[in-house]
Amino acid sequence: MTDNTIQLPPPRTDMDFPLMKALSLRRTKRRWTDEELSIQELSDLLWTACGMTVAATPRAKSRRTVPSGRNAQAVHVYVALASGVYQYREESHDLYLQIEGDLRSIISNQKMMKSTPVGLIYVADFDKLKGYVGTDDARKQFVSGTETGFISQNVYLYCAAANLSTAIIGLVDREKLHEAMQLNDNEKIIYTQAVGKALTKTI
């Protein structure tokens, strides 16, 4: 770890858990323990969300665990922890400090969400959406919302397999969070998601 970067360990891509079972256990769960996720759990969670599966070449962009319109990869995952908000950089598989300070209490307007150990913030870079996927703001919102849905569902499935609780959040004061994160005008907060260790073991 440097002053601004947390290097994540390699993700455990060989988890032995049936996909069909993860689908059957997938639920929104709004209760969790106070325990922090381990660095390995963060690594696995973020790689599952939108980690790199194929490296870039001189002729082609990298590929992630989720599809995106024209492979624009417009949605970035930010991680709200007690120490600050970090951007997940999939190519280097690390967390880069965006802003210091604990912003987890403002990732949702719902009181029960403010205690989440990990807050995921899905931010779309509208400047990355070109051509038919970026003809206007309505299309950009649709495309980035769809991409966010893929990412969120991956998180849900990982949480089901790893005995974690999670909930996607639509009730967000996006203007307040946008300002607190010091985002640019072209960066739009789509959704947030809470993640924590489950209160009871279900698997």
C-alpha positions in Angstrom: 0.0 0.0 0.0 1.2 3.5 -0.9 -0.2 6.7 0.4 -2.9 6.8 -2.3 -3.1 3.2 -3.5 -4.2 -0.1 -2.0 -2.9 -3.1 -4.0 -5.4 -5.9 -3.9 -4.3 -9.6 -3.9 -5.2 -11.7 -6.9 -8.9 -12.7 -6.9 -9.8 -16.2 -6.1 -11.4 -17.1 -9.4 -11.6 -20.8 -8.6 -14.4 -20.5 -5.9 -16.2 -23.8 -5.7 -19.8 -22.7 -5.5 -22.5 -23.7 -8.0 -24.0 -20.9 -10.1 -27.5 -22.3 -9.8 -27.2 -22.3 -6.0 -26.0 -18.7 -6.1 -28.9 -17.7 -8.2 -31.4 -19.4 -5.8 -29.8 -17.7 -2.8 -29.5 -14.2 -4.4 -31.5 -11.8 -2.2 -31.5 -8.2 -1.1 -30.4 -8.2 2.5 -30.3 -4.9 4.5 -28.7 -6.2 7.7 -25.0 -7.0 8.3 -22.4 -7.2 11.1 -20.0 -4.4 11.9 -17.1 -6.5 10.8 -15.0 -5.1 7.9 -14.4 -7.2 4.8 -11.0 -8.6 4.5 -8.7 -7.4 1.7 -9.1 -10.7 0.0 -12.9 -10.4 0.1 -12.6 -6.9 -1.3 -10.4 -8.3 -4.1 -12.9 -11.1 -4.9 -15.9 -8.7 -4.7 -14.4 -6.1 -7.0 -13.1 -8.5 -9.6 -16.5 -10.1 -9.7 -18.1 -6.7 -10.2 -16.1 -5.6 -13.2 -12.6 -7.1 -13.1 -10.5 -7.6 -16.1 -10.7 -11.0 -17.8 -8.8 -10.2 -21.0 -5.9 -7.8 -21.1 -5.8 -5.0 -23.7 -3.7 -5.4 -26.9 -2.5 -2.8 -29.4 -5.6 -3.6 -31.4 -8.3 -4.2 -28.8 -9.5 -3.0 -25.5 -9.5 -5.1 -22.4 -12.5 -7.2 -21.4 -14.3 -7.2 -18.1 -16.6 -9.6 -16.3 -19.5 -7.5 -17.5 -20.6 -6.4 -21.0 -20.9 -2.7 -21.9 -22.2 -0.8 -25.0 -19.5 -0.9 -27.6 -17.1 -2.0 -24.8 -17.0 1.6 -23.7 -16.5 0.5 -20.1 -18.2 3.7 -19.0 -19.1 2.7 -15.5 -16.5 2.8 -12.8 -16.8 1.3 -9.3 -15.9 3.5 -6.4 -15.5 1.9 -2.9 -16.5 3.9 0.2 -14.6 2.7 3.3 -14.0 4.3 6.7 -10.7 5.8 5.4 -12.0 7.3 2.2 -13.5 6.7 -1.2 -11.4 4.8 -3.7 -11.7 4.1 -7.4 -11.3 0.4 -8.4 -8.9 0.3 -11.3 -9.4 -3.1 -12.9 -6.4 -3.1 -15.1 -4.0 -2.8 -12.1 -6.5 -4.5 -9.8 -6.1 -1.9 -7.1 -7.9 0.9 -5.2 -6.9 4.5 -5.8 -7.8 7.1 -3.3 -10.3 9.6 -4.7 -11.2 11.5 -1.6 -10.3 11.1 2.1 -13.0 10.9 4.7 -15.8 8.5 5.5 -18.7 9.1 3.1 -20.6 5.9 3.8 -23.3 7.8 5.6 -24.3 9.6 2.4 -24.4 6.7 -0.1 -28.1 6.4 0.7 -31.1 8.4 2.0 -32.2 5.3 3.9 -31.1 5.3 7.6 -30.5 1.5 7.7 -27.9 1.8 4.9 -25.7 4.2 6.6 -24.0 1.5 8.7 -22.7 -0.5 5.8 -19.1 -1.7 6.1 -18.5 -1.2 2.3 -20.4 1.2 0.0 -20.1 0.7 -3.7 -20.8 3.7 -5.9 -21.4 3.2 -9.6 -20.3 6.2 -11.6 -20.7 6.5 -15.4 -18.3 8.6 -17.4 -20.6 10.0 -20.1 -17.6 11.2 -22.1 -16.8 7.6 -22.9 -20.2 7.0 -24.6 -19.8 7.7 -28.3 -21.7 6.9 -31.4 -25.1 5.3 -31.2 -24.7 4.5 -27.4 -24.2 8.2 -26.7 -26.4 10.1 -29.0 -28.0 12.1 -26.1 -28.1 12.1 -22.3 -31.2 9.9 -22.3 -29.4 7.2 -24.3 -26.3 7.6 -22.1 -28.4 7.2 -19.0 -30.0 4.1 -20.4 -26.7 2.5 -21.5 -24.9 3.2 -18.3 -27.8 2.1 -16.2 -27.9 -1.2 -18.1 -24.1 -1.7 -17.5 -24.6 -0.9 -13.8 -27.3 -3.5 -13.6 -24.8 -6.2 -14.9 -22.2 -5.1 -12.4 -24.7 -5.1 -9.5 -26.0 -8.5 -10.4 -22.5 -9.9 -10.4 -22.1 -8.4 -6.9 -25.3 -10.1 -5.8 -24.2 -13.5 -7.0 -20.8 -13.2 -5.4 -22.4 -12.1 -2.1 -24.7 -15.1 -2.2 -21.7 -17.4 -2.7 -19.6 -15.7 -0.1 -22.2 -15.3 2.7 -22.4 -11.6 2.4 -25.4 -9.3 2.6 -26.0 -6.7 -0.1 -28.6 -4.2 -1.3 -28.7 -2.0 -4.4 -29.7 1.6 -3.5 -31.7 3.9 -5.7 -32.6 6.4 -3.0 -29.4 8.5 -3.2 -28.8 12.2 -2.9 -26.7 12.1 -6.1 -26.0 15.9 -6.1 -24.7 15.8 -2.5 -22.6 12.6 -3.1 -21.3 14.0 -6.4 -20.1 17.1 -4.7 -18.5 15.2 -1.8 -16.6 12.9 -4.2 -15.5 15.9 -6.2 -16.6 14.3 -9.5 -16.5 16.1 -12.8 -19.6 17.2 -14.7 -19.4 14.3 -17.2 -19.4 11.8 -14.3 -22.8 10.7 -13.2 -23.7 8.6 -10.1 -26.1 5.9 -11.3 -26.7 3.7 -8.2 -24.9 2.7 -5.0 -24.8 -0.7 -3.3 -24.2 -1.7 0.3 -22.2 -4.8 1.2 -21.4 -6.4 4.6 -20.9 -9.7 6.3 -24.2 -11.6 6.8 -25.6 -11.9 10.3 -26.2 -15.6 10.0 -24.6 -18.3 7.9 -26.9 -19.4 5.1 -24.5 -21.7 3.1 
